[in-house]
Amino acid sequence: MQAITTIVPVTRGDTRQIAALLAAVLALGLLLAACGDSNSDSDSDSTTSSTESSAVAAGDEGSTGSDNSGDEPKSQGSKPGGKSQKSGDSGGESKEPVATPLKVSGGGSEQFRFKGGDNSIQEYGDESDESELEEVAESVHGFYVARAEEDWSKACSYLAESMVSQLEALAGQSPELKDKGCPTVLKAFTRPLPASVRRETTVVDAGSFRQDDERGFLIYYDAEDKPYAIPLEAEDGAWKLTLLSATPLG
């Protein structure tokens, strides 16, 4: 199997965050050997963060895989109060609602910095304004909601062409998949999870968007109030995800 490469928009050297982002994409290749086993039981006791372990399930947020300890405080204390925007349900197949409202608390990247830690993502580019933060947060949250509701076509609409191409390249190496399109591939590479778990995967409290030209990182808190970052790039007038899952910070 050929290794999958991805361009990560950070030029400050090899960091733990970058390694985690690359691992998230490379881990997708492991699914080829088991893509016909998508009906296997999921780990219902796993935590529900948007992490690299979710990429092994092609986007399902299962266990966090993060070594962030509970005693690592946010550098600026509690999150600033902010407005929330409610995402609409797309009428997925789940019998239980799985979408949570999007929160855009803002506050900038300073709150996500760790003293003595690797803050290359937190310091990447420049801080965007509030309107752009909301736009990017809506894209990320929209992807998580569409995936949780199993609306695969809509989920794919939030992905950058580079990510779609990688999924289709994986499908091309799997004779079990007749349809090589993004929706079919994303469905095949996503393991089923209980509605309660899928609902928690849609929790996004956006605090910062660090941007450099047409690339950037959304930094947000997940359902467990832990900080994560996910890369995006500008494409056709919209911000699209270049990975299926976020990486933990700290």
C-alpha positions as CSV (number, residue, x, y, z in Angstrom):
1,M,0.0,0.0,0.0
2,Q,1.3,3.4,-0.9
3,A,1.7,5.9,1.9
4,I,-0.6,8.9,1.9
5,T,0.9,12.3,2.1
6,T,-0.7,15.5,3.1
7,I,0.5,19.1,3.2
8,V,0.2,20.5,6.7
9,P,0.2,24.3,6.8
10,V,2.8,24.8,9.4
11,T,6.4,25.8,8.7
12,R,7.9,25.9,12.2
13,G,9.5,22.5,12.2
14,D,8.4,19.0,13.2
15,T,6.3,19.3,16.2
16,R,4.2,16.9,18.2
17,Q,1.0,18.5,16.8
18,I,2.2,18.0,13.2
19,A,3.2,14.4,13.8
20,A,-0.3,13.8,15.2
21,L,-1.9,15.4,12.2
22,L,0.1,13.3,9.8
23,A,-0.6,10.1,11.8
24,A,-4.3,10.8,11.6
25,V,-4.2,10.7,7.8
26,L,-1.8,7.8,7.6
27,A,-3.9,5.7,10.0
28,L,-6.7,5.7,7.4
29,G,-4.7,3.2,5.4
30,L,-5.1,0.6,8.1
31,L,-8.8,0.6,7.4
32,L,-8.4,-1.0,4.0
33,A,-7.9,-4.4,5.5
34,A,-11.0,-4.1,7.6
35,C,-13.4,-1.9,5.6
36,G,-15.7,-4.9,5.0
37,D,-16.0,-5.1,8.8
38,S,-17.9,-1.9,9.3
39,N,-20.7,-3.5,11.2
40,S,-18.4,-4.6,14.1
41,D,-19.3,-3.5,17.6
42,S,-17.9,-0.2,18.7
43,D,-16.3,0.7,22.0
44,S,-19.3,2.3,23.7
45,D,-17.1,3.2,26.7
46,S,-14.7,5.2,24.7
47,T,-14.5,9.0,25.3
48,T,-15.8,11.3,22.6
49,S,-13.1,13.7,21.6
50,S,-12.2,14.7,18.0
51,T,-8.8,13.0,17.9
52,E,-6.4,10.9,15.9
53,S,-8.1,7.7,17.1
54,S,-11.2,8.9,15.3
55,A,-9.2,9.0,12.1
56,V,-8.5,5.3,12.5
57,A,-12.3,4.9,12.4
58,A,-12.3,7.4,9.4
59,G,-13.7,10.2,11.4
60,D,-15.5,8.7,14.3
61,E,-14.4,10.3,17.6
62,G,-13.8,7.4,19.8
63,S,-11.2,7.4,22.6
64,T,-9.2,10.6,22.8
65,G,-5.7,9.1,22.6
66,S,-4.6,12.2,24.4
67,D,-2.3,12.3,27.3
68,N,-3.6,15.6,28.5
69,S,-4.0,15.3,32.3
70,G,-6.9,16.8,34.1
71,D,-4.6,19.0,36.1
72,E,-3.4,21.0,33.1
73,P,-5.4,24.3,33.4
74,K,-6.3,26.5,30.5
75,S,-3.8,29.3,30.6
76,Q,-6.5,31.9,30.9
77,G,-8.9,30.1,33.3
78,S,-12.5,29.6,32.3
79,K,-13.6,30.2,28.8
80,P,-15.1,33.6,28.0
81,G,-18.8,33.7,27.6
82,G,-19.8,33.9,24.0
83,K,-22.7,33.5,21.6
84,S,-23.9,30.2,20.3
85,Q,-25.3,29.3,17.0
86,K,-27.6,26.3,16.6
87,S,-26.9,23.9,13.8
88,G,-29.8,22.4,12.0
89,D,-30.5,18.7,11.9
90,S,-30.1,17.3,8.4
91,G,-32.6,14.5,8.9
92,G,-30.1,11.6,9.4
93,E,-31.2,8.1,10.0
94,S,-30.6,8.1,13.7
95,K,-33.7,7.8,15.9
96,E,-32.1,10.0,18.5
97,P,-31.0,13.6,18.0
98,V,-27.2,13.7,17.6
99,A,-26.5,17.3,16.9
100,T,-25.4,19.8,19.6
101,P,-25.5,23.6,19.1
102,L,-22.3,25.2,18.0
103,K,-20.6,27.6,20.5
104,V,-18.3,30.4,19.4
105,S,-16.9,31.7,22.7
106,G,-13.9,33.3,21.0
107,G,-11.2,34.7,23.2
108,G,-8.2,34.0,20.9
109,S,-5.4,31.5,20.9
110,E,-3.8,32.8,24.1
111,Q,-6.1,30.6,26.2
112,F,-4.9,27.5,24.5
113,R,-1.2,28.1,25.0
114,F,0.8,25.9,27.4
115,K,3.7,27.2,29.4
116,G,6.8,25.5,28.3
117,G,4.9,23.4,25.7
118,D,4.8,23.3,21.9
119,N,2.6,26.2,20.9
120,S,3.4,26.3,17.1
121,I,-0.3,25.9,16.2
122,Q,-1.4,28.5,18.7
123,E,1.1,30.9,17.3
124,Y,0.6,30.0,13.6
125,G,-0.1,32.9,11.3
126,D,-2.4,35.6,12.7
127,E,-5.5,35.6,14.8
128,S,-8.6,36.0,12.6
129,D,-11.5,38.3,13.3
130,E,-14.7,37.2,14.9
131,S,-16.7,36.8,11.6
132,E,-14.1,34.5,10.1
133,L,-13.9,32.5,13.3
134,E,-17.6,31.9,13.1
135,E,-17.5,30.9,9.5
136,V,-14.7,28.4,10.0
137,A,-16.4,27.0,13.2
138,E,-19.6,26.5,11.2
139,S,-17.7,24.4,8.6
140,V,-16.0,22.2,11.2
141,H,-19.2,21.8,13.3
142,G,-21.2,21.2,10.1
143,F,-18.9,18.3,9.1
144,Y,-19.1,16.7,12.6
145,V,-22.9,17.0,12.6
146,A,-23.3,15.6,9.0
147,R,-21.0,12.7,9.9
148,A,-22.9,12.0,13.1
149,E,-26.2,12.1,11.3
150,E,-24.7,9.8,8.6
151,D,-25.4,12.3,5.9
152,W,-22.3,11.3,3.9
153,S,-22.8,13.6,0.9
154,K,-23.1,16.6,3.1
155,A,-20.1,15.6,5.2
156,C,-18.0,15.3,2.0
157,S,-19.1,18.8,1.0
158,Y,-17.1,20.2,4.0
159,L,-13.9,18.4,2.9
160,A,-11.1,20.0,0.9
161,E,-10.4,18.4,-2.5
162,S,-7.0,17.2,-1.2
163,M,-8.8,15.1,1.5
164,V,-11.4,13.8,-0.9
165,S,-8.7,12.7,-3.3
166,Q,-7.0,10.8,-0.5
167,L,-10.2,9.0,0.4
168,E,-10.8,8.1,-3.2
169,A,-7.2,6.9,-3.5
170,L,-7.8,4.6,-0.6
171,A,-11.0,3.3,-2.2
172,G,-9.1,2.6,-5.4
173,Q,-7.0,0.1,-3.5
174,S,-10.0,-1.7,-2.0
175,P,-11.7,-4.1,-4.4
176,E,-14.6,-4.5,-1.9
177,L,-15.8,-1.0,-2.6
178,K,-17.7,-0.7,-5.9
179,D,-18.4,3.0,-5.6
180,K,-15.2,5.0,-5.2
181,G,-17.0,8.3,-4.5
182,C,-16.4,10.2,-1.3
183,P,-19.8,9.5,0.4
184,T,-19.5,5.8,-0.1
185,V,-15.9,5.7,1.1
186,L,-16.5,7.9,4.1
187,K,-19.4,5.6,5.1
188,A,-17.4,2.5,4.7
189,F,-14.5,3.9,6.7
190,T,-16.7,5.0,9.6
191,R,-17.6,2.6,12.3
192,P,-21.0,2.8,13.9
193,L,-21.3,4.4,17.3
194,P,-24.3,4.8,19.7
195,A,-26.3,8.0,19.2
196,S,-25.2,9.3,22.6
197,V,-21.6,9.0,21.6
198,R,-22.1,10.5,18.1
199,R,-23.8,13.5,19.8
200,E,-20.8,14.2,21.9
201,T,-18.6,14.2,18.8
202,T,-20.5,17.2,17.5
203,V,-19.5,19.4,20.5
204,V,-17.5,22.4,19.3
205,D,-16.7,25.5,21.4
206,A,-14.6,27.5,19.0
207,G,-12.1,29.9,20.6
208,S,-9.6,30.8,17.9
209,F,-8.8,30.6,14.2
210,R,-5.1,31.1,13.3
211,Q,-4.7,31.9,9.7
212,D,-1.9,32.4,7.2
213,D,-3.2,33.3,3.8
214,E,-5.4,30.4,2.6
215,R,-4.6,28.0,5.4
216,G,-5.3,27.9,9.0
217,F,-6.2,26.0,12.2
218,L,-9.5,26.1,14.1
219,I,-8.8,25.7,17.9
220,Y,-11.7,24.6,20.0
221,Y,-12.8,22.8,23.1
222,D,-14.5,19.4,22.9
223,A,-17.2,17.7,25.0
224,E,-14.6,17.2,27.8
225,D,-13.4,20.8,27.7
226,K,-10.1,19.7,26.2
227,P,-8.4,21.8,23.5
228,Y,-8.1,20.5,19.9
229,A,-7.0,21.9,16.6
230,I,-8.0,21.0,13.1
231,P,-6.5,22.3,9.8
232,L,-8.5,23.9,7.0
233,E,-7.8,25.6,3.7
234,A,-9.7,28.1,1.6
235,E,-11.3,26.6,-1.4
236,D,-13.9,28.0,-3.8
237,G,-14.7,30.8,-1.4
238,A,-15.2,28.5,1.7
239,W,-13.1,27.0,4.4
240,K,-12.7,23.2,4.0
241,L,-11.3,20.6,6.3
242,T,-8.0,19.0,5.2
243,L,-8.2,16.2,7.8
244,L,-11.1,14.1,9.1
245,S,-10.3,14.7,12.8
246,A,-8.6,17.1,15.1
247,T,-5.5,16.7,17.2
248,P,-5.2,17.4,20.9
249,L,-3.1,20.3,22.1
250,G,-0.8,20.4,25.1
